Amino acid sequence: MANALTTLRLLLTYPFALCMIAPDARHAAWAALIFLAAVASDLFDGASARWLGSASAAGRLFDHTADVLFVMGGLAAGAARGVFPWALPALVGIAFSQYVIDSYVTDRARGLRPSWLGRYNGIFYFVPLAVDIAVRLGLGRLQPTLVVIAWLLVASTLLSMGERLQTTRAAPPRRESASPAGERSGRSPR
């Protein structure tokens, strides 16, 4: 069930981007419906995985990937219209790549290693999309707020990436512990 909801959000990415690239109110209305469906799927996929006991590291990675692709598609479409700075969708992709590489490669974790700022950025990346939809639906007075939100997210994403880099560099190298029999833990013998 949870993966089906995440897949739905992934499938909504392209139609959402198409609706976000068009400046008119009709496309904005469709974008609003798609956005609401995506947010609902995001809220319920994790809850259903926990309720059904099917939560996993792979499921969390799939969920985060769907979120990033959905947000990046909408932000890139808005950037193509000149609403968002191109730095925002680019940094979202770079920050997510850093998150995955840092968690699975550098830290050799079995799941994603979150940070508090990265978590809040992930949530707030949806905000400029919603505000842009509202602007195109007639709330033009929100346009200056939209610009501020977009640039604040650029700054907070850079801060989050710097924090993650600093934390990774400051962490002591991971050592394998030896068992009493002299075997190394954590890796299978070759």
C-alpha positions, 0 to 999 in steps of 0.5 A: 500500500505504501509503495503504491502511494509513493508510486502514485506521487512519482507518476504525478511528477510529469503532469505536475511539471507540465501544469507548473510550466504553464502560466495560466489559471486553468493549468494552475487549478490542475496543478493544485489538484495534483499537488494536493494528491501528491501531498496526501500520498506523502502523508499517508504512505509512511503512516500506512507502512508503519501501520502495516509493519512494512516500513523499510530503509528501501521504502524510505529511500523510494519515498524521499526519491519520489518527493525530490523528483516531484519537487524538482519537477515543479521547481524546474518548471517554475524556474523555466517561467522565471518564478523561481531561481534556477539555483533552487531546483539544482540545489534540491537535486545536489542536496539529495544526492549528497544525502544519499551518498553521505548515508550509504557510501560515506557513512555506510549506513543501512538507511538514510542518515537525516539531519534536522535542517535537511528534514525541514528543507524537505518539508518546506520545498513544497511551500513555494510550489503551493504559493506559486499555484496560489499566485496563478489562481489570483493571489498575486499579492503573494508574489513578493513572498514567493521570491523571499521563500525561494531565496530563503530555501536556497540559503537554507539548502546551502547551509544544510549541505555545509552542515552535512559536509562538516559533520561527515568530515568531523566524524571519526573514520569507521573502524571494523571491530575485531571479534575475540576469534580475530574475525572482522565484523561488518564484512563477509570474508572474501 
